[in-house]
Amino acid sequence: MKRNLCWIRRDLRLHDHHALSMALKNAEETFLVFIFDTNILDKLSDKNDKRITLIMDALLEMEKTLNEHGSSLIVKYGDPKIEIPALARELQVDAVFFNRDYEPYAKERDAHVEKKLRALGIDVHQFKDHVFYEKNEVLTGQREIYKVFTPYKNKWLEHFRAQDSIVPEYKCPLKKLAPFKNQHSLLQKDWFKETGFNKTEVLITGGTTPARSRLKNFSKSINRYKEARDIPSLNMTSLLSPYIRFGNISIRDMIRTAVQSNDEGSLTWLSEIIWRDFYQVILDVYPKVENHCFKTEYDRIKWTGKKEHFQLWCEGQTGFPIVDAAMRCLNETGFMHNRLRMVVASFLTKTLLIDWRFGERYFAEKLLDYDMAANNGGWQWSASTGVDAQPYFRIFNPWNQSEKFDEEGKFIREWCPELKEFSNKKIHYPHETDMVEQAQAKCVIGKNYPFPIVSYKVQKEKALAMFKAIS
Ligand SMILES: Cc1cc2nc3c(=O)[nH]c(=O)nc-3n(C[C@H](O)[C@H](O)[C@H](O)COP(=O)(O)OP(=O)(O)OC[C@H]3O[C@@H](n4cnc5c(N)ncnc54)[C@H](O)[C@@H]3O)c2cc1C
């Protein structure tokens, strides 16, 4: 009898799962394992990290479904380089199946695990699942990867249409799962206690059921995405990023929704999904971007920003209301709207003159949807150091961004309540109000809310000089 082990990692679901589908197809019995990877968890300093709760939600949901099929989820806590080969041997499986992950640590880990398994005579099968197209699939005429997004996107779409826009679905008939293994059951143990993390309040519930319902809801307003996606207070983006990050739905689930209608909203949304593929390819092919500028010369920039300004940026106390509202929202919820990510990233790098790597790391600690490829891509785009980044002389004016994308100050009022009594106009510039206006708004600038910590105009000139010194 043939037995397989499917190792799930950032693909916490039981449907449309490439590796699971192939494992089930090729054996009479398939076991499923998830490992709380201590190499990753040990680096998380916050024991209330919300992402652990999201992972746990998803695992419990999966375990319930598996139990209903007379099977169970094996959950372990440790180093996968040791745990996977040991488990594969204990269960006497013929092969281990998993989906590819393109982050540098994951690639190194997976290569190590594969080597060990092969030495034990156990086969290893890896699959594309996390992206729609991998690095070798969308290439220039010279068979090189694209370093500019628009031609990449056009080629991506050309490929997609050439396959009749068919989105494959990897069926997972759960009846071929291995029988229940009581000693490994997640529900039998207090995994929060074992891992040292606490269950926390999170804005959303993890798992496939809430992910599907969000996708369904979003599909009803997808036609308005193009016009509404830049206004944070409207909440008109899908908010699916934490779900796709943990693989509670598949990228194919999202693309299926995007191609159901042919309106501008759906096409714009599909374009964002293509950005996701683009950055995954960049990280896969250029792993150095994890710590270095994609444009190597910019590693020589002398960032002159101040440590205390970084702290105020983190806390949402810069005196720039739109920046502060966005950072407070991130700190509280673990989410930030895309427009605001661009605003605060541009502000940190080109107004406070602080190295993008500090901001990137802060986001990595806080974002529910933290994904190295997208986060690194977004930060390096904003800092002008990345692949197909905005040119260095394009510097977001935080005052204009505020007025343009939060015209009535709705978002600012939500996250900076001390400013809520100012008029729609003045809420963007509270430091320009006089004492009477401040008394009326019950907010004294310098006491209840800070003065701007820097002058945007002065800093802009310094930023230009900083980049020019390299160019
Ligand atoms: C500085 C900065 C940091 C970022 N960090 C991350 C991150 O850690 N994780 C992350 O998933 N996204 C990141 N993004 C991209 C983007 O902001 C989020 O994907 C988006 O805000 C998530 O909200 P949504 O699901 O409602 O997106 P929607 O607008 O509904 O987009 C649908 C999906 O497309 C993908 N997507 C959208 N925009 C981008 C983009 N610019 N790059 C790559 N993928 C995209 C996401 O998977 C998203 O869920 C970052 C952007 C910037 C500027």
The ligand as an ORCA input file, in Angstrom:
! r2SCAN-3c Opt
* xyz 0 1
  C       5.196     49.540      1.698
  C       4.262     48.426      1.277
  C       4.293     47.224      1.960
  C       3.436     46.164      1.580
  N       3.483     44.980      2.266
  C       2.698     43.949      1.885
  C       2.752     42.700      2.554
  O       3.550     42.494      3.470
  N       1.882     41.723      2.157
  C       0.997     41.908      1.130
  O       0.238     40.978      0.806
  N       0.955     43.059      0.460
  C       1.759     44.095      0.806
  N       1.680     45.280      0.127
  C       0.783     45.391     -1.040
  C      -0.644     45.901     -0.739
  O      -0.591     47.053      0.035
  C      -1.512     44.857     -0.031
  O      -1.462     43.637     -0.712
  C      -2.974     45.314      0.014
  O      -3.085     46.540      0.683
  C      -3.807     44.255      0.725
  O      -5.142     44.668      0.818
  P      -6.287     43.924     -0.004
  O      -6.212     42.457      0.235
  O      -7.564     44.618      0.322
  O      -5.821     44.223     -1.478
  P      -6.616     44.265     -2.864
  O      -6.492     45.651     -3.374
  O      -7.959     43.690     -2.761
  O      -5.686     43.363     -3.805
  C      -5.906     41.962     -3.961
  C      -4.657     41.191     -3.639
  O      -3.627     41.491     -4.561
  C      -2.369     41.456     -3.899
  N      -1.774     42.799     -4.001
  C      -2.428     43.973     -4.050
  N      -1.566     44.991     -4.202
  C      -0.339     44.438     -4.245
  C       0.970     44.966     -4.399
  N       1.199     46.279     -4.560
  N       2.016     44.108     -4.362
  C       1.821     42.777     -4.236
  N       0.604     42.224     -4.095
  C      -0.458     43.045     -4.108
  C      -2.627     41.080     -2.454
  O      -2.465     39.690     -2.330
  C      -4.076     41.486     -2.274
  O      -4.732     40.762     -1.276
  C       2.540     46.346      0.487
  C       2.532     47.577     -0.194
  C       3.377     48.602      0.191
  C       3.335     49.902     -0.555
*
